[in-house]
Structure formats: C-alpha cells, structure tokens
Amino acid sequence: MVSTLRLYYDAFIAVALMAVVVIACGIIAAVITGDSSPNFPVAAIALLLIGAFIFLRLWSKARSSALPLG
C-alpha cells in the first residue's frame, strides 16, 4: 500500500515538474518571439524532452537496482 502511494506521489511530482517547465518555456518563447506562433512547438518540445529525461532517469535507476541474475 505504501509503495503504491509512493508511486502515485512520484508520478504527480513528475507531471507537476513537467507542467511548470512547459509553462515557463511557453512564456519565455512568447517573450522572445513577441507572442507569435512558435510558442506551442517550443512548449511541446520542452514537454517531450523533459518526459524523455525523466523516463531515462527512472529506467536507469530501475535497471541498477534490480537483483542480479543467477
């Protein structure tokens, strides 16, 4: 039960972090480009990059913490 709650807590933190960074990237892109059309692609790219970073980090942690075979 505690491990399930911890999993949901970690997922919530990851999604909240991604949302904050995407919003910040969108605002920065709006300021730099003068509120023109590339704001959404910049925010989408930031979302994908952060999602990939979090996925790879969790994947490497899961692989290193697994019990050795044999």
PQR file with spaces between the fields and no chain letter, atoms N, CA, C, O and H, PARSE charges and radii, in Angstrom:
ATOM       1  N    MET     1       0.822   -1.191    0.000 -0.4000 1.5000
ATOM       2  CA   MET     1       0.000    0.000    0.000 -0.0000 2.0000
ATOM       3  C    MET     1       0.864    1.253    0.000  0.5500 1.7000
ATOM       4  O    MET     1       0.599    2.194   -0.748 -0.5500 1.4000
ATOM       5  N    VAL     2       1.891    1.267    0.831 -0.4000 1.5000
ATOM       6  CA   VAL     2       2.759    2.437    0.911 -0.0000 2.0000
ATOM       7  C    VAL     2       3.531    2.611   -0.391  0.5500 1.7000
ATOM       8  O    VAL     2       3.717    3.738   -0.849 -0.5500 1.4000
ATOM       9  H    VAL     2       2.106    0.502    1.438  0.4000 1.0000
ATOM      10  N    SER     3       3.983    1.514   -0.992 -0.4000 1.5000
ATOM      11  CA   SER     3       4.728    1.620   -2.247 -0.0000 2.0000
ATOM      12  C    SER     3       3.837    2.136   -3.371  0.5500 1.7000
ATOM      13  O    SER     3       4.306    2.854   -4.255 -0.5500 1.4000
ATOM      14  H    SER     3       3.832    0.599   -0.620  0.4000 1.0000
ATOM      15  N    THR     4       2.557    1.774   -3.344 -0.4000 1.5000
ATOM      16  CA   THR     4       1.627    2.275   -4.364 -0.0000 2.0000
ATOM      17  C    THR     4       1.414    3.768   -4.191  0.5500 1.7000
ATOM      18  O    THR     4       1.400    4.509   -5.174 -0.5500 1.4000
ATOM      19  H    THR     4       2.177    1.191   -2.627  0.4000 1.0000
ATOM      20  N    LEU     5       1.249    4.215   -2.964 -0.4000 1.5000
ATOM      21  CA   LEU     5       1.100    5.647   -2.714 -0.0000 2.0000
ATOM      22  C    LEU     5       2.354    6.403   -3.116  0.5500 1.7000
ATOM      23  O    LEU     5       2.272    7.501   -3.666 -0.5500 1.4000
ATOM      24  H    LEU     5       1.260    3.613   -2.166  0.4000 1.0000
ATOM      25  N    ARG     6       3.510    5.824   -2.845 -0.4000 1.5000
ATOM      26  CA   ARG     6       4.772    6.457   -3.229 -0.0000 2.0000
ATOM      27  C    ARG     6       4.882    6.585   -4.746  0.5500 1.7000
ATOM      28  O    ARG     6       5.377    7.591   -5.254 -0.5500 1.4000
ATOM      29  H    ARG     6       3.577    4.932   -2.398  0.4000 1.0000
ATOM      30  N    LEU     7       4.422    5.571   -5.464 -0.4000 1.5000
ATOM      31  CA   LEU     7       4.436    5.603   -6.921 -0.0000 2.0000
ATOM      32  C    LEU     7       3.554    6.729   -7.452  0.5500 1.7000
ATOM      33  O    LEU     7       3.958    7.469   -8.348 -0.5500 1.4000
ATOM      34  H    LEU     7       4.020    4.754   -5.051  0.4000 1.0000
ATOM      35  N    TYR     8       2.347    6.856   -6.898 -0.4000 1.5000
ATOM      36  CA   TYR     8       1.455    7.931   -7.324 -0.0000 2.0000
ATOM      37  C    TYR     8       2.011    9.300   -6.950  0.5500 1.7000
ATOM      38  O    TYR     8       1.864   10.254   -7.715 -0.5500 1.4000
ATOM      39  H    TYR     8       2.018    6.254   -6.170  0.4000 1.0000
ATOM      40  N    TYR     9       2.638    9.409   -5.804 -0.4000 1.5000
ATOM      41  CA   TYR     9       3.255   10.669   -5.390 -0.0000 2.0000
ATOM      42  C    TYR     9       4.378   11.047   -6.348  0.5500 1.7000
ATOM      43  O    TYR     9       4.463   12.198   -6.776 -0.5500 1.4000
ATOM      44  H    TYR     9       2.758    8.634   -5.183  0.4000 1.0000
ATOM      45  N    ASP    10       5.238   10.095   -6.686 -0.4000 1.5000
ATOM      46  CA   ASP    10       6.333   10.373   -7.620 -0.0000 2.0000
ATOM      47  C    ASP    10       5.806   10.763   -8.993  0.5500 1.7000
ATOM      48  O    ASP    10       6.349   11.664   -9.633 -0.5500 1.4000
ATOM      49  H    ASP    10       5.169    9.161   -6.338  0.4000 1.0000
ATOM      50  N    ALA    11       4.760   10.096   -9.447 -0.4000 1.5000
ATOM      51  CA   ALA    11       4.165   10.435  -10.745 -0.0000 2.0000
ATOM      52  C    ALA    11       3.574   11.841  -10.721  0.5500 1.7000
ATOM      53  O    ALA    11       3.717   12.592  -11.686 -0.5500 1.4000
ATOM      54  H    ALA    11       4.320    9.364   -8.927  0.4000 1.0000
ATOM      55  N    PHE    12       2.915   12.196   -9.631 -0.4000 1.5000
ATOM      56  CA   PHE    12       2.351   13.536   -9.507 -0.0000 2.0000
ATOM      57  C    PHE    12       3.442   14.596   -9.539  0.5500 1.7000
ATOM      58  O    PHE    12       3.296   15.619  -10.207 -0.5500 1.4000
ATOM      59  H    PHE    12       2.799   11.586   -8.847  0.4000 1.0000
ATOM      60  N    ILE    13       4.528   14.358   -8.824 -0.4000 1.5000
ATOM      61  CA   ILE    13       5.642   15.309   -8.812 -0.0000 2.0000
ATOM      62  C    ILE    13       6.244   15.444  -10.202  0.5500 1.7000
ATOM      63  O    ILE    13       6.560   16.554  -10.630 -0.5500 1.4000
ATOM      64  H    ILE    13       4.647   13.527   -8.281  0.4000 1.0000
ATOM      65  N    ALA    14       6.409   14.330  -10.917 -0.4000 1.5000
ATOM      66  CA   ALA    14       6.978   14.375  -12.264 -0.0000 2.0000
ATOM      67  C    ALA    14       6.081   15.176  -13.209  0.5500 1.7000
ATOM      68  O    ALA    14       6.576   15.996  -13.983 -0.5500 1.4000
ATOM      69  H    ALA    14       6.152   13.429  -10.569  0.4000 1.0000
ATOM      70  N    VAL    15       4.781   14.949  -13.155 -0.4000 1.5000
ATOM      71  CA   VAL    15       3.857   15.674  -14.028 -0.0000 2.0000
ATOM      72  C    VAL    15       3.821   17.155  -13.662  0.5500 1.7000
ATOM      73  O    VAL    15       3.761   18.008  -14.547 -0.5500 1.4000
ATOM      74  H    VAL    15       4.378   14.283  -12.527  0.4000 1.0000
ATOM      75  N    ALA    16       3.857   17.464  -12.385 -0.4000 1.5000
ATOM      76  CA   ALA    16       3.864   18.867  -11.953 -0.0000 2.0000
ATOM      77  C    ALA    16       5.141   19.568  -12.415  0.5500 1.7000
ATOM      78  O    ALA    16       5.092   20.712  -12.867 -0.5500 1.4000
ATOM      79  H    ALA    16       3.906   16.770  -11.666  0.4000 1.0000
ATOM      80  N    LEU    17       6.273   18.892  -12.304 -0.4000 1.5000
ATOM      81  CA   LEU    17       7.540   19.464  -12.784 -0.0000 2.0000
ATOM      82  C    LEU    17       7.491   19.718  -14.280  0.5500 1.7000
ATOM      83  O    LEU    17       7.916   20.771  -14.754 -0.5500 1.4000
ATOM      84  H    LEU    17       6.312   17.963  -11.936  0.4000 1.0000
ATOM      85  N    MET    18       6.972   18.751  -15.018 -0.4000 1.5000
ATOM      86  CA   MET    18       6.864   18.915  -16.463 -0.0000 2.0000
ATOM      87  C    MET    18       5.960   20.086  -16.813  0.5500 1.7000
ATOM      88  O    MET    18       6.270   20.860  -17.719 -0.5500 1.4000
ATOM      89  H    MET    18       6.626   17.896  -14.632  0.4000 1.0000
ATOM      90  N    ALA    19       4.857   20.221  -16.110 -0.4000 1.5000
ATOM      91  CA   ALA    19       3.924   21.313  -16.388 -0.0000 2.0000
ATOM      92  C    ALA    19       4.560   22.670  -16.109  0.5500 1.7000
ATOM      93  O    ALA    19       4.393   23.603  -16.894 -0.5500 1.4000
ATOM      94  H    ALA    19       4.605   19.592  -15.375  0.4000 1.0000
ATOM      95  N    VAL    20       5.277   22.787  -15.017 -0.4000 1.5000
ATOM      96  CA   VAL    20       5.927   24.062  -14.682 -0.0000 2.0000
ATOM      97  C    VAL    20       6.957   24.441  -15.733  0.5500 1.7000
ATOM      98  O    VAL    20       7.014   25.592  -16.164 -0.5500 1.4000
ATOM      99  H    VAL    20       5.412   22.029  -14.379  0.4000 1.0000
ATOM     100  N    VAL    21       7.768   23.480  -16.144 -0.4000 1.5000
ATOM     101  CA   VAL    21       8.801   23.781  -17.138 -0.0000 2.0000
ATOM     102  C    VAL    21       8.174   24.117  -18.488  0.5500 1.7000
ATOM     103  O    VAL    21       8.650   25.023  -19.171 -0.5500 1.4000
ATOM     104  H    VAL    21       7.721   22.544  -15.794  0.4000 1.0000
ATOM     105  N    VAL    22       7.125   23.412  -18.886 -0.4000 1.5000
ATOM     106  CA   VAL    22       6.462   23.701  -20.159 -0.0000 2.0000
ATOM     107  C    VAL    22       5.838   25.090  -20.132  0.5500 1.7000
ATOM     108  O    VAL    22       5.942   25.830  -21.111 -0.5500 1.4000
ATOM     109  H    VAL    22       6.738   22.676  -18.331  0.4000 1.0000
ATOM     110  N    ILE    23       5.203   25.450  -19.046 -0.4000 1.5000
ATOM     111  CA   ILE    23       4.617   26.788  -18.932 -0.0000 2.0000
ATOM     112  C    ILE    23       5.707   27.848  -18.995  0.5500 1.7000
ATOM     113  O    ILE    23       5.551   28.861  -19.677 -0.5500 1.4000
ATOM     114  H    ILE    23       5.119   24.849  -18.251  0.4000 1.0000
ATOM     115  N    ALA    24       6.808   27.619  -18.288 -0.4000 1.5000
ATOM     116  CA   ALA    24       7.913   28.577  -18.320 -0.0000 2.0000
ATOM     117  C    ALA    24       8.491   28.698  -19.724  0.5500 1.7000
ATOM     118  O    ALA    24       8.780   29.807  -20.174 -0.5500 1.4000
ATOM     119  H    ALA    24       6.935   26.796  -17.735  0.4000 1.0000
ATOM     120  N    CYS    25       8.664   27.588  -20.421 -0.4000 1.5000
ATOM     121  CA   CYS    25       9.192   27.635  -21.788 -0.0000 2.0000
ATOM     122  C    CYS    25       8.234   28.361  -22.722  0.5500 1.7000
ATOM     123  O    CYS    25       8.665   29.112  -23.597 -0.5500 1.4000
ATOM     124  H    CYS    25       8.429   26.687  -20.057  0.4000 1.0000
ATOM     125  N    GLY    26       6.945   28.141  -22.541 -0.4000 1.5000
ATOM     126  CA   GLY    26       5.964   28.855  -23.362 -0.0000 2.0000
ATOM     127  C    GLY    26       6.005   30.354  -23.125  0.5500 1.7000
ATOM     128  O    GLY    26       5.921   31.135  -24.072 -0.5500 1.4000
ATOM     129  H    GLY    26       6.594   27.531  -21.831  0.4000 1.0000
ATOM     130  N    ILE    27       6.132   30.760  -21.872 -0.4000 1.5000
ATOM     131  CA   ILE    27       6.212   32.195  -21.557 -0.0000 2.0000
ATOM     132  C    ILE    27       7.494   32.794  -22.118  0.5500 1.7000
ATOM     133  O    ILE    27       7.469   33.878  -22.702 -0.5500 1.4000
ATOM     134  H    ILE    27       6.199   30.126  -21.102  0.4000 1.0000
ATOM     135  N    ILE    28       8.604   32.105  -21.948 -0.4000 1.5000
ATOM     136  CA   ILE    28       9.885   32.599  -22.480 -0.0000 2.0000
ATOM     137  C    ILE    28       9.834   32.702  -23.993  0.5500 1.7000
ATOM     138  O    ILE    28      10.315   33.680  -24.566 -0.5500 1.4000
ATOM     139  H    ILE    28       8.625   31.224  -21.474  0.4000 1.0000
ATOM     140  N    ALA    29       9.249   31.695  -24.652 -0.4000 1.5000
ATOM     141  CA   ALA    29       9.125   31.746  -26.109 -0.0000 2.0000
ATOM     142  C    ALA    29       8.226   32.902  -26.536  0.5500 1.7000
ATOM     143  O    ALA    29       8.495   33.549  -27.548 -0.5500 1.4000
ATOM     144  H    ALA    29       8.858   30.901  -24.187  0.4000 1.0000
ATOM     145  N    ALA    30       7.158   33.171  -25.776 -0.4000 1.5000
ATOM     146  CA   ALA    30       6.273   34.292  -26.104 -0.0000 2.0000
ATOM     147  C    ALA    30       6.995   35.624  -25.972  0.5500 1.7000
ATOM     148  O    ALA    30       6.798   36.528  -26.783 -0.5500 1.4000
ATOM     149  H    ALA    30       6.940   32.645  -24.954  0.4000 1.0000
ATOM     150  N    VAL    31       7.833   35.741  -24.947 -0.4000 1.5000
ATOM     151  CA   VAL    31       8.577   36.988  -24.747 -0.0000 2.0000
ATOM     152  C    VAL    31       9.614   37.177  -25.851  0.5500 1.7000
ATOM     153  O    VAL    31       9.765   38.276  -26.384 -0.5500 1.4000
ATOM     154  H    VAL    31       7.993   35.006  -24.288  0.4000 1.0000
ATOM     155  N    ILE    32      10.324   36.110  -26.192 -0.4000 1.5000
ATOM     156  CA   ILE    32      11.384   36.219  -27.195 -0.0000 2.0000
ATOM     157  C    ILE    32      10.811   36.480  -28.587  0.5500 1.7000
ATOM     158  O    ILE    32      11.330   37.322  -29.319 -0.5500 1.4000
ATOM     159  H    ILE    32      10.201   35.216  -25.759  0.4000 1.0000
ATOM     160  N    THR    33       9.755   35.772  -28.955 -0.4000 1.5000
ATOM     161  CA   THR    33       9.221   35.881  -30.315 -0.0000 2.0000
ATOM     162  C    THR    33       8.155   36.958  -30.449  0.5500 1.7000
ATOM     163  O    THR    33       7.637   37.168  -31.545 -0.5500 1.4000
ATOM     164  H    THR    33       9.334   35.088  -28.360  0.4000 1.0000
ATOM     165  N    GLY    34       7.822   37.632  -29.388 -0.4000 1.5000
ATOM     166  CA   GLY    34       6.823   38.682  -29.473 -0.0000 2.0000
ATOM     167  C    GLY    34       5.414   38.141  -29.632  0.5500 1.7000
ATOM     168  O    GLY    34       4.604   38.713  -30.361 -0.5500 1.4000
ATOM     169  H    GLY    34       8.243   37.461  -28.497  0.4000 1.0000
ATOM     170  N    ASP    35       5.122   37.050  -28.960 -0.4000 1.5000
ATOM     171  CA   ASP    35       3.791   36.441  -28.958 -0.0000 2.0000
ATOM     172  C    ASP    35       3.350   35.998  -30.349  0.5500 1.7000
ATOM     173  O    ASP    35       2.202   36.208  -30.742 -0.5500 1.4000
ATOM     174  H    ASP    35       5.780   36.585  -28.367  0.4000 1.0000
ATOM     175  N    SER    36       4.264   35.387  -31.086 -0.4000 1.5000
ATOM     176  CA   SER    36       3.914   34.845  -32.403 -0.0000 2.0000
ATOM     177  C    SER    36       3.673   33.342  -32.300  0.5500 1.7000
ATOM     178  O    SER    36       3.605   32.802  -31.196 -0.5500 1.4000
ATOM     179  H    SER    36       5.197   35.216  -30.767  0.4000 1.0000
ATOM     180  N    SER    37       3.547   32.677  -33.414 -0.4000 1.5000
ATOM     181  CA   SER    37       3.087   31.292  -33.435 -0.0000 2.0000
ATOM     182  C    SER    37       4.021   30.223  -32.890  0.5500 1.7000
ATOM     183  O    SER    37       3.503   29.170  -32.520 -0.5500 1.4000
ATOM     184  H    SER    37       3.602   33.116  -34.311  0.4000 1.0000
ATOM     185  N    PRO    38       5.342   30.371  -32.798 -0.5600 1.5000
ATOM     186  CA   PRO    38       6.155   29.223  -32.358  0.2800 2.0000
ATOM     187  C    PRO    38       6.078   28.893  -30.869  0.5500 1.7000
ATOM     188  O    PRO    38       6.855   28.058  -30.404 -0.5500 1.4000
ATOM     189  N    ASN    39       5.198   29.494  -30.119 -0.4000 1.5000
ATOM     190  CA   ASN    39       5.135   29.216  -28.687 -0.0000 2.0000
ATOM     191  C    ASN    39       4.726   27.773  -28.401  0.5500 1.7000
ATOM     192  O    ASN    39       5.321   27.115  -27.547 -0.5500 1.4000
ATOM     193  H    ASN    39       4.568   30.172  -30.497  0.4000 1.0000
ATOM     194  N    PHE    40       3.716   27.284  -29.110 -0.4000 1.5000
ATOM     195  CA   PHE    40       3.256   25.919  -28.860 -0.0000 2.0000
ATOM     196  C    PHE    40       4.317   24.882  -29.206  0.5500 1.7000
ATOM     197  O    PHE    40       4.531   23.971  -28.407 -0.5500 1.4000
ATOM     198  H    PHE    40       3.232   27.819  -29.803  0.4000 1.0000
ATOM     199  N    PRO    41       4.993   24.968  -30.350 -0.5600 1.5000
ATOM     200  CA   PRO    41       6.050   23.978  -30.630  0.2800 2.0000
ATOM     201  C    PRO    41       7.178   23.999  -29.603  0.5500 1.7000
ATOM     202  O    PRO    41       7.716   22.947  -29.259 -0.5500 1.4000
ATOM     203  N    VAL    42       7.539   25.170  -29.115 -0.4000 1.5000
ATOM     204  CA   VAL    42       8.596   25.251  -28.098 -0.0000 2.0000
ATOM     205  C    VAL    42       8.147   24.553  -26.823  0.5500 1.7000
ATOM     206  O    VAL    42       8.916   23.800  -26.227 -0.5500 1.4000
ATOM     207  H    VAL    42       7.102   26.025  -29.394  0.4000 1.0000
ATOM     208  N    ALA    43       6.920   24.793  -26.403 -0.4000 1.5000
ATOM     209  CA   ALA    43       6.402   24.149  -25.199 -0.0000 2.0000
ATOM     210  C    ALA    43       6.275   22.638  -25.409  0.5500 1.7000
ATOM     211  O    ALA    43       6.560   21.863  -24.495 -0.5500 1.4000
ATOM     212  H    ALA    43       6.295   25.405  -26.887  0.4000 1.0000
ATOM     213  N    ALA    44       5.850   22.213  -26.600 -0.4000 1.5000
ATOM     214  CA   ALA    44       5.723   20.776  -26.881 -0.0000 2.0000
ATOM     215  C    ALA    44       7.085   20.089  -26.881  0.5500 1.7000
ATOM     216  O    ALA    44       7.224   18.979  -26.367 -0.5500 1.4000
ATOM     217  H    ALA    44       5.618   22.842  -27.342  0.4000 1.0000
ATOM     218  N    ILE    45       8.082   20.744  -27.454 -0.4000 1.5000
ATOM     219  CA   ILE    45       9.440   20.179  -27.455 -0.0000 2.0000
ATOM     220  C    ILE    45       9.969   20.082  -26.031  0.5500 1.7000
ATOM     221  O    ILE    45      10.599   19.087  -25.673 -0.5500 1.4000
ATOM     222  H    ILE    45       7.969   21.645  -27.872  0.4000 1.0000
ATOM     223  N    ALA    46       9.721   21.100  -25.216 -0.4000 1.5000
ATOM     224  CA   ALA    46      10.153   21.055  -23.816 -0.0000 2.0000
ATOM     225  C    ALA    46       9.472   19.904  -23.079  0.5500 1.7000
ATOM     226  O    ALA    46      10.114   19.206  -22.294 -0.5500 1.4000
ATOM     227  H    ALA    46       9.209   21.908  -25.507  0.4000 1.0000
ATOM     228  N    LEU    47       8.183   19.701  -23.325 -0.4000 1.5000
ATOM     229  CA   LEU    47       7.457   18.607  -22.695 -0.0000 2.0000
ATOM     230  C    LEU    47       8.056   17.256  -23.089  0.5500 1.7000
ATOM     231  O    LEU    47       8.253   16.393  -22.234 -0.5500 1.4000
ATOM     232  H    LEU    47       7.661   20.268  -23.963  0.4000 1.0000
ATOM     233  N    LEU    48       8.343   17.072  -24.366 -0.4000 1.5000
ATOM     234  CA   LEU    48       8.921   15.813  -24.833 -0.0000 2.0000
ATOM     235  C    LEU    48      10.321   15.582  -24.266  0.5500 1.7000
ATOM     236  O    LEU    48      10.651   14.466  -23.863 -0.5500 1.4000
ATOM     237  H    LEU    48       8.183   17.773  -25.061  0.4000 1.0000
ATOM     238  N    LEU    49      11.139   16.623  -24.234 -0.4000 1.5000
ATOM     239  CA   LEU    49      12.496   16.464  -23.713 -0.0000 2.0000
ATOM     240  C    LEU    49      12.499   16.136  -22.226  0.5500 1.7000
ATOM     241  O    LEU    49      13.263   15.279  -21.782 -0.5500 1.4000
ATOM     242  H    LEU    49      10.871   17.529  -24.562  0.4000 1.0000
ATOM     243  N    ILE    50      11.659   16.804  -21.461 -0.4000 1.5000
ATOM     244  CA   ILE    50      11.610   16.529  -20.028 -0.0000 2.0000
ATOM     245  C    ILE    50      11.020   15.150  -19.766  0.5500 1.7000
ATOM     246  O    ILE    50      11.489   14.437  -18.879 -0.5500 1.4000
ATOM     247  H    ILE    50      11.038   17.501  -21.822  0.4000 1.0000
ATOM     248  N    GLY    51       9.997   14.765  -20.526 -0.4000 1.5000
ATOM     249  CA   GLY    51       9.443   13.425  -20.391 -0.0000 2.0000
ATOM     250  C    GLY    51      10.485   12.357  -20.699  0.5500 1.7000
ATOM     251  O    GLY    51      10.573   11.351  -19.995 -0.5500 1.4000
ATOM     252  H    GLY    51       9.616   15.344  -21.246  0.4000 1.0000
ATOM     253  N    ALA    52      11.271   12.572  -21.745 -0.4000 1.5000
ATOM     254  CA   ALA    52      12.327   11.615  -22.092 -0.0000 2.0000
ATOM     255  C    ALA    52      13.390   11.565  -21.006  0.5500 1.7000
ATOM     256  O    ALA    52      13.877   10.485  -20.669 -0.5500 1.4000
ATOM     257  H    ALA    52      11.199   13.389  -22.317  0.4000 1.0000
ATOM     258  N    PHE    53      13.758   12.714  -20.455 -0.4000 1.5000
ATOM     259  CA   PHE    53      14.767   12.758  -19.397 -0.0000 2.0000
ATOM     260  C    PHE    53      14.293   12.001  -18.155  0.5500 1.7000
ATOM     261  O    PHE    53      15.036   11.205  -17.581 -0.5500 1.4000
ATOM     262  H    PHE    53      13.363   13.590  -20.728  0.4000 1.0000
ATOM     263  N    ILE    54      13.048   12.258  -17.749 -0.4000 1.5000
ATOM     264  CA   ILE    54      12.521   11.575  -16.565 -0.0000 2.0000
ATOM     265  C    ILE    54      12.405   10.074  -16.816  0.5500 1.7000
ATOM     266  O    ILE    54      12.720    9.272  -15.938 -0.5500 1.4000
ATOM     267  H    ILE    54      12.444   12.905  -18.216  0.4000 1.0000
ATOM     268  N    PHE    55      11.954    9.691  -18.015 -0.4000 1.5000
ATOM     269  CA   PHE    55      11.844    8.275  -18.344 -0.0000 2.0000
ATOM     270  C    PHE    55      13.208    7.588  -18.304  0.5500 1.7000
ATOM     271  O    PHE    55      13.351    6.519  -17.710 -0.5500 1.4000
ATOM     272  H    PHE    55      11.699   10.344  -18.729  0.4000 1.0000
ATOM     273  N    LEU    56      14.204    8.201  -18.934 -0.4000 1.5000
ATOM     274  CA   LEU    56      15.533    7.588  -18.949 -0.0000 2.0000
ATOM     275  C    LEU    56      16.142    7.516  -17.552  0.5500 1.7000
ATOM     276  O    LEU    56      16.815    6.542  -17.216 -0.5500 1.4000
ATOM     277  H    LEU    56      14.087    9.069  -19.417  0.4000 1.0000
ATOM     278  N    ARG    57      15.911    8.522  -16.756 -0.4000 1.5000
ATOM     279  CA   ARG    57      16.440    8.514  -15.392 -0.0000 2.0000
ATOM     280  C    ARG    57      15.806    7.396  -14.559  0.5500 1.7000
ATOM     281  O    ARG    57      16.504    6.668  -13.854 -0.5500 1.4000
ATOM     282  H    ARG    57      15.364    9.313  -17.029  0.4000 1.0000
ATOM     283  N    LEU    58      14.489    7.269  -14.646 -0.4000 1.5000
ATOM     284  CA   LEU    58      13.817    6.208  -13.912 -0.0000 2.0000
ATOM     285  C    LEU    58      14.189    4.832  -14.447  0.5500 1.7000
ATOM     286  O    LEU    58      14.324    3.884  -13.674 -0.5500 1.4000
ATOM     287  H    LEU    58      13.922    7.860  -15.219  0.4000 1.0000
ATOM     288  N    TRP    59      14.356    4.714  -15.759 -0.4000 1.5000
ATOM     289  CA   TRP    59      14.733    3.440  -16.368 -0.0000 2.0000
ATOM     290  C    TRP    59      16.119    3.018  -15.904  0.5500 1.7000
ATOM     291  O    TRP    59      16.338    1.847  -15.593 -0.5500 1.4000
ATOM     292  H    TRP    59      14.246    5.485  -16.387  0.4000 1.0000
ATOM     293  N    SER    60      17.068    3.968  -15.853 -0.4000 1.5000
ATOM     294  CA   SER    60      18.420    3.617  -15.408 -0.0000 2.0000
ATOM     295  C    SER    60      18.434    3.264  -13.923  0.5500 1.7000
ATOM     296  O    SER    60      19.190    2.387  -13.505 -0.5500 1.4000
ATOM     297  H    SER    60      16.890    4.919  -16.106  0.4000 1.0000
ATOM     298  N    LYS    61      17.610    3.934  -13.124 -0.4000 1.5000
ATOM     299  CA   LYS    61      17.519    3.596  -11.704 -0.0000 2.0000
ATOM     300  C    LYS    61      16.941    2.199  -11.516  0.5500 1.7000
ATOM     301  O    LYS    61      17.412    1.434  -10.674 -0.5500 1.4000
ATOM     302  H    LYS    61      16.996    4.647  -13.463  0.4000 1.0000
ATOM     303  N    ALA    62      15.924    1.871  -12.299 -0.4000 1.5000
ATOM     304  CA   ALA    62      15.282    0.570  -12.174 -0.0000 2.0000
ATOM     305  C    ALA    62      16.237   -0.545  -12.582  0.5500 1.7000
ATOM     306  O    ALA    62      16.233   -1.611  -11.967 -0.5500 1.4000
ATOM     307  H    ALA    62      15.542    2.492  -12.983  0.4000 1.0000
ATOM     308  N    ARG    63      17.046   -0.321  -13.596 -0.4000 1.5000
ATOM     309  CA   ARG    63      17.989   -1.337  -14.044 -0.0000 2.0000
ATOM     310  C    ARG    63      19.112   -1.535  -13.035  0.5500 1.7000
ATOM     311  O    ARG    63      19.559   -2.663  -12.827 -0.5500 1.4000
ATOM     312  H    ARG    63      17.050    0.545  -14.095  0.4000 1.0000
ATOM     313  N    SER    64      19.572   -0.471  -12.411 -0.4000 1.5000
ATOM     314  CA   SER    64      20.684   -0.604  -11.467 -0.0000 2.0000
ATOM     315  C    SER    64      20.240   -1.177  -10.127  0.5500 1.7000
ATOM     316  O    SER    64      21.055   -1.742   -9.397 -0.5500 1.4000
ATOM     317  H    SER    64      19.209    0.445  -12.580  0.4000 1.0000
ATOM     318  N    SER    65      18.956   -1.039   -9.793 -0.4000 1.5000
ATOM     319  CA   SER    65      18.500   -1.541   -8.505 -0.0000 2.0000
ATOM     320  C    SER    65      17.960   -2.965   -8.587  0.5500 1.7000
ATOM     321  O    SER    65      17.589   -3.545   -7.567 -0.5500 1.4000
ATOM     322  H    SER    65      18.294   -0.580  -10.385  0.4000 1.0000
ATOM     323  N    ALA    66      17.914   -3.527   -9.782 -0.4000 1.5000
ATOM     324  CA   ALA    66      17.404   -4.900   -9.939 -0.0000 2.0000
ATOM     325  C    ALA    66      18.404   -5.895   -9.393  0.5500 1.7000
ATOM     326  O    ALA    66      19.612   -5.661   -9.419 -0.5500 1.4000
ATOM     327  H    ALA    66      18.216   -3.055  -10.611  0.4000 1.0000
ATOM     328  N    LEU    67      17.892   -6.999   -8.900 -0.4000 1.5000
ATOM     329  CA   LEU    67      18.764   -8.041   -8.387 -0.0000 2.0000
ATOM     330  C    LEU    67      19.503   -8.704   -9.541  0.5500 1.7000
ATOM     331  O    LEU    67      18.926   -8.896  -10.612 -0.5500 1.4000
ATOM     332  H    LEU    67      16.910   -7.189   -8.879  0.4000 1.0000
ATOM     333  N    PRO    68      20.755   -9.053   -9.343 -0.5600 1.5000
ATOM     334  CA   PRO    68      21.484   -9.707  -10.421  0.2800 2.0000
ATOM     335  C    PRO    68      20.937  -11.110  -10.692  0.5500 1.7000
ATOM     336  O    PRO    68      20.474  -11.803   -9.786 -0.5500 1.4000
ATOM     337  N    LEU    69      21.004  -11.502  -11.949 -0.4000 1.5000
ATOM     338  CA   LEU    69      20.530  -12.835  -12.318 -0.0000 2.0000
ATOM     339  C    LEU    69      21.553  -13.873  -11.921  0.5500 1.7000
ATOM     340  O    LEU    69      22.757  -13.615  -11.934 -0.5500 1.4000
ATOM     341  H    LEU    69      21.380  -10.939  -12.685  0.4000 1.0000
ATOM     342  N    GLY    70      21.072  -15.035  -11.572 -0.4000 1.5000
ATOM     343  CA   GLY    70      21.996  -16.136  -11.284 -0.0000 2.0000
ATOM     344  C    GLY    70      22.118  -16.355   -9.866  0.5500 1.7000
ATOM     345  O    GLY    70      22.855  -17.244   -9.440 -0.5500 1.4000
ATOM     346  H    GLY    70      20.094  -15.244  -11.561  0.4000 1.0000
